[in-house]
Amino acid sequence: MDLRLPIAAITDEFSPDLETACAAMASVGMRGAELRVLWGKNIMDLSDEELARAKSILDAHGLQVVGIASPLLKCTLPDSPPLDGRFEHDVFASAHTYADQPRLMRRAAEIAHLMGTRLIRVFSFWRTLEPEKCFGRLIEILNEFAEQAAREDLILGLENEHACHVGTASEAARVLAAAGHPNLSLVWDPANAFVAGEEPFPEGFDQLPFGKVAHVHAKDCWMKGGKPQWVPLGTGAVDWKGQLIALVERGYGGWVSLETHWPGPNGDKLQASVICGWNLRGLLSW
């Protein structure tokens, strides 16, 4: 079955054990892997020896590393307004602070080179009650890190994350336009935009800066009591079929990377991700 776009996954959505994750991903026909948490440790905290072991496992399963899902700038911006308490702060085994960010940027670049990818995912600091007061500093820091990435021939992918200052397509478009750095792009997550209060398709989609979309994350949910209820991909509120058709029609040719979130039947996350992987294949077959 030919797919309109290549598919990947964040490996720990299948299993914290990389061998288990890779075997399941390959069985679904995935050829790309995004690295966030391996063996219970955040990617930023792995040693070079652990990274070499990971690369060997990935290679054995024919999986290309398509991005480093780092926690860069997923922290509190100092001297900023109070945090917006509406959203849960997912840290994925990362306990890093603002003071750690310069070191993390250097390490992310090293990891990207070791794993053979150019893409490093970044965020926009935990969302505050007054995002506008953080806008100028956010642009300054993103440009500073993008310039470091440029010197390493790498790309920063700013993910729209509902718990951060850039949660929607409209916010992403504004930040990318203000930053204007060629090495700063977008990791587009339609479900995150939905949780942040934006209709991801067509409203959000039509605001995307298309030359800047470097990567796409796929998950699905409904909202209940102001909280996301994660469900199998293609069964929630996000119009994934419309989204994917429109991406192809606009000329997007990058990866669509599964970020399941749904806990699965009886809490079986591995089965959940296998189900969502097959759903993703179906959504990309037309």
Steps between C-alpha positions, in 0.01 A plus 500: 500500500659826386482787750473864399752602768767306693410399856700493821434499874638627826643169618396515866135526393541130415731401784775646721707202385643595163530144366131435574397833349704454182368151435140620532560811289661298222208256507266792424720603209658803660841605372566799725562543874481809717693479827367640830531247786708180475520242779329745736749781441444822309700508176701794631629293792630200304873440480682466170524125567122475551441702183730268304303202631177670395634573153600136457149382594335754269727402210426132554129571455550726199382811686639843413516760778282785375516731799625557853190567713688709752344687795680824403317808634233285667557679827406820680634827362649687798337825616190428296133536601328218694456172311170410335373213712251362247746261340691199627878527471631183334876476549576142384777418748651848466570706812700773328471868589557829319863502617556167324385620157834614349659167597200311365522682169863396462418143596201485266728597212748227595220241519356608164837451335554163670155378390518637146211749508481876445177564695490599868157561654469804731220673693405853608507494884208411725200715417438793734185700569649787297672349195555838335743599775719203407488547123813712451720281717366186333593633156845600620574157650360307204717702263804448719449123499415496129828676430684230694312239298600673177867477593449124540294467177196402708133605507299591808139384481275709726209282610164659570426368849181597682682538833755742347485852354475366146195274512317567175573546131427871526745541788761296316461708185547822696810378686667357188435822310641713782806278541564471128793263537550253213600223744183530707204298372176348629406161640125511432281316751130540410376331820699742716342788312157351568570471873619863495161605363563524126318297234804333337337450162430702303535801735844419638626334184426810291725709727802271478816657354542224243862550415569451870322171574784253555324216683150387606388325820190279496270431795129548563263596779170642619464767767309426820478745787779705347738202490608292198374144486748316277348248257612282207633705212225587255214458751514835678425863426796563269412471130808294421390393154434859394824613663715240327342546157553876529863453608572289192316745274710787640818311418602375844733204458637449850429242768177443690609378842261316732478633857224266621416636851194270509567253787346216301275204582548401865787749520711314243697784341688271261172369359364855491790616285478202268129574448570869441787413266268297281240778520766744379578274205133493410471878522794539263372254242283655232 
